[in-house]
Structure formats: structure tokens, C-alpha cells
Amino acid sequence: MGVEYVDKLAHALEYCILGCLLLLGFRRKRMLVWGVVFGTIDEFHQLLIPGREFSVADLAMNMVGIALGFLLVHVIRYIKERPA
């Protein structure tokens, strides 16, 4: 697996964790918007750091990670709350 793929996987994983924490911590679906905003700002702020650059692919993986985190929390809640 190339370094590029590992980087994209790392973006998705870290934002998946952020998505889970946002939904668990605040219990509001609108936190999805805040996760997307944070992931976008994170990519744009890299324009200010020498040697770093904005990446549409990284931004996309940030959004995928946030969505997966929210989905994961909803699936776990569904499993825990369904009747036996």
C-alpha cells in the first residue's frame, strides 16, 4: 500500500473518530455540519503552513470520515436500542 493511500486512510480514520465524538458529545445531528466545517478549515489552514498544501482528496476523506463516524454511532445506537 502506497504512502498516498495510508495518508487518505489516516484522514478518514481521524475524522471518523471526530464524527463519533461530536455526535456522542453533543447528541445533535447538526454536529455533522460542524464536523464538515472543521474538516474544511483544517485543509484551508494548511495554505498558511510552509511545505503543506490544500488537498481536495484529503478534504474528501475528511468528509467521508465524519459521515462514517456518524453512521457508526447511529448503527451502534440502533443495535443497543432494538428490542430483544
C-alpha positions as a Markdown table, in Angstrom:
| # | Residue | x | y | z |
|---|---|---|---|---|
| 1 | Met | 0.0 | 0.0 | 0.0 |
| 2 | Gly | 1.5 | 3.3 | -1.0 |
| 3 | Val | 2.1 | 6.3 | 1.2 |
| 4 | Glu | -0.7 | 8.2 | -0.5 |
| 5 | Tyr | -3.3 | 5.5 | 0.4 |
| 6 | Val | -2.1 | 5.4 | 4.0 |
| 7 | Asp | -2.5 | 9.2 | 4.2 |
| 8 | Lys | -6.1 | 9.1 | 2.9 |
| 9 | Leu | -6.9 | 6.2 | 5.3 |
| 10 | Ala | -5.4 | 8.3 | 8.2 |
| 11 | His | -7.6 | 11.3 | 7.3 |
| 12 | Ala | -10.7 | 9.1 | 7.2 |
| 13 | Leu | -9.9 | 7.4 | 10.5 |
| 14 | Glu | -9.1 | 10.6 | 12.4 |
| 15 | Tyr | -12.3 | 12.3 | 11.1 |
| 16 | Cys | -14.3 | 9.1 | 11.8 |
| 17 | Ile | -13.2 | 9.4 | 15.4 |
| 18 | Leu | -14.1 | 13.1 | 15.4 |
| 19 | Gly | -17.5 | 12.4 | 13.9 |
| 20 | Cys | -18.2 | 9.8 | 16.7 |
| 21 | Leu | -17.1 | 12.2 | 19.4 |
| 22 | Leu | -19.1 | 15.1 | 18.1 |
| 23 | Leu | -22.3 | 13.0 | 17.9 |
| 24 | Leu | -21.7 | 11.3 | 21.3 |
| 25 | Gly | -20.6 | 14.5 | 23.0 |
| 26 | Phe | -23.4 | 16.8 | 21.7 |
| 27 | Arg | -26.2 | 14.4 | 20.7 |
| 28 | Arg | -27.3 | 16.7 | 17.9 |
| 29 | Lys | -27.3 | 15.8 | 14.2 |
| 30 | Arg | -26.3 | 19.3 | 13.3 |
| 31 | Met | -22.9 | 18.5 | 14.7 |
| 32 | Leu | -22.3 | 16.8 | 11.3 |
| 33 | Val | -22.2 | 20.4 | 9.9 |
| 34 | Trp | -19.6 | 21.4 | 12.4 |
| 35 | Gly | -17.5 | 18.4 | 11.6 |
| 36 | Val | -17.6 | 19.3 | 7.9 |
| 37 | Val | -16.7 | 22.9 | 8.7 |
| 38 | Phe | -13.8 | 21.8 | 10.9 |
| 39 | Gly | -12.5 | 19.4 | 8.2 |
| 40 | Thr | -12.7 | 22.2 | 5.6 |
| 41 | Ile | -11.0 | 24.7 | 7.7 |
| 42 | Asp | -8.3 | 22.2 | 8.6 |
| 43 | Glu | -7.5 | 21.8 | 4.9 |
| 44 | Phe | -7.6 | 25.5 | 4.1 |
| 45 | His | -5.3 | 26.5 | 7.0 |
| 46 | Gln | -2.6 | 24.3 | 5.5 |
| 47 | Leu | -2.2 | 27.0 | 2.8 |
| 48 | Leu | -0.6 | 29.1 | 5.6 |
| 49 | Ile | 1.9 | 26.5 | 6.6 |
| 50 | Pro | 5.2 | 26.3 | 4.6 |
| 51 | Gly | 5.6 | 22.9 | 2.9 |
| 52 | Arg | 1.9 | 22.0 | 3.3 |
| 53 | Glu | -0.8 | 22.3 | 0.7 |
| 54 | Phe | -4.6 | 22.2 | 0.3 |
| 55 | Ser | -5.7 | 18.8 | -1.0 |
| 56 | Val | -9.2 | 18.1 | -2.4 |
| 57 | Ala | -8.6 | 14.4 | -1.9 |
| 58 | Asp | -7.8 | 15.0 | 1.8 |
| 59 | Leu | -10.8 | 17.2 | 2.2 |
| 60 | Ala | -13.0 | 14.4 | 0.7 |
| 61 | Met | -11.6 | 11.9 | 3.1 |
| 62 | Asn | -12.2 | 14.2 | 6.0 |
| 63 | Met | -15.9 | 14.4 | 4.9 |
| 64 | Val | -16.1 | 10.6 | 4.4 |
| 65 | Gly | -14.6 | 10.1 | 7.9 |
| 66 | Ile | -17.1 | 12.4 | 9.5 |
| 67 | Ala | -20.0 | 10.7 | 7.8 |
| 68 | Leu | -18.7 | 7.2 | 8.7 |
| 69 | Gly | -18.3 | 8.3 | 12.3 |
| 70 | Phe | -21.9 | 9.5 | 12.4 |
| 71 | Leu | -23.1 | 6.3 | 10.7 |
| 72 | Leu | -21.1 | 4.2 | 13.2 |
| 73 | Val | -22.7 | 5.9 | 16.2 |
| 74 | His | -26.2 | 5.5 | 14.7 |
| 75 | Val | -25.7 | 1.8 | 13.9 |
| 76 | Ile | -24.4 | 1.2 | 17.4 |
| 77 | Arg | -27.3 | 3.1 | 19.0 |
| 78 | Tyr | -29.8 | 1.1 | 16.8 |
| 79 | Ile | -28.3 | -2.2 | 17.8 |
| 80 | Lys | -28.3 | -1.3 | 21.5 |
| 81 | Glu | -31.9 | 0.1 | 21.5 |
| 82 | Arg | -33.7 | -2.5 | 19.3 |
| 83 | Pro | -36.0 | -4.9 | 21.1 |
| 84 | Ala | -34.5 | -8.3 | 22.0 |
